[in-house]
Amino acid sequence: MASDNTNNTAIVILNWNGKNYLEKFLPLLVKNTATNLTKVCIIDNNSTDNSVSFIKDTFPQIQLVVLDKNYGFAGGYNKGLEEITADYYLLLNSDIEVPENWLNPLVELMDNNPDIAVCGPKLLNYHQRNDFEYAGAAGGFIDKLGYPFCRGRIFEYCEADNGQYDSLMDCFWISGAALMIRSEIFKKIGGFDEDFFAHQEEIDLCWRIQNLGYRIVCEPKSIVYHVGGGTLHKSNPFKTYLNFRNNLYLIRKNLPKYSRHKVLLIRFFLDHVAAYRMLLKGNVKEYFAVFKAWLHFWINSPKMNKKRKLVRPKSPKYLNSLYRRSIVVDFYYNKKKKFSDIDMMK
């Protein structure tokens, strides 16, 4: 489907041993994004599954950037995007199916709104196609204690998509599974924080962008279908470790000094409660992953403090899409399972 946009877009997939997903989803991606102003690029994170030879043999028209080792999600994109030229980068997971005309609404939104730095589509579940997908649903948010949630997904509960969130909406973050960003902004803020390696680096990216005064928006006119868990399953201890550690990095880097100490104290208690719940369920490795996350957070706190000078955190009141209540209390105590049950204005 052709687009009337005047800017050019690079759809960029970061691949690591994802040949099976490339074989399944890449042909449809190429077919449904073939325009004069759009190109598909792949950054390979030193795969060992013949991904590179498959791309070269099957899709010679695709720009391929091969890295010398696995730099993770954050480092892989940072290094690979240095070799790719475009006005917009659309970062896309390899395990995503795109329908026809999925790209145009995103490009048009960015073309017509220079104050929007990041946007993304509505993410639906590839296997249960009427349900929102965990990674991003219809736009991501974060509460006052640093817990991320989505319009359509709170903790493990994913809603059915009945069109209830089909309105354009400013949000706090867009999932890295399908994230469009102005290349000049990506370069201006130094890209992803590579100390995150993987998971929640897109929340940190969007937080820093908002500190510059730009908007983050979900455009539900664009829909993609995400398999999810392609690299690390949600029960993987390493994923648990990254999620807990990186969430603490978020707080240390981005919250103002007067509020972050209080938040970290509360989180110390809540994270230990979460760890013991894992232990009671028999997830011993995940239990230890939480404590490992806290240990490495404290070890790396001086480094995060130095990065605060680059971030220049502002008052949470400045962030209109920050939820000023506790999503933990709302979900577990007040039984508010759906995004529509909570009041973002409180």
Secondary structure, DSSP 8 states (H G I E B T S, - for coil): -----SS-EEEEEEESS-HHHHHHHHHHHHHHT--TTEEEEEEE-S-SSSHHHHHHHH-TTSEEEE-SS--HHHHHHHHHHTT---SEEEEE-TTEE--TT-SHHHHHHHHH-TTEEEEEEEEEESSSTTBB-TTTTT-EEEETTS-EEETTEETTEE-B-SSTT-S-EE-SB--TTEEEEEHHHHHHTTSS-GGG-SSSHHHHHHHHHHHTT-EEEEEEEEEEEE---SSS-TT-HHHHHHHHHHHHHHHHHHS-HHHHHHHHHHHHHHHHHHHHHHHHTT-HHHHHHHHHHHHHHHHTHHHHHHHHHHH----GGG-TTEE-S-HHIIIIIS---SGGGS-TT-
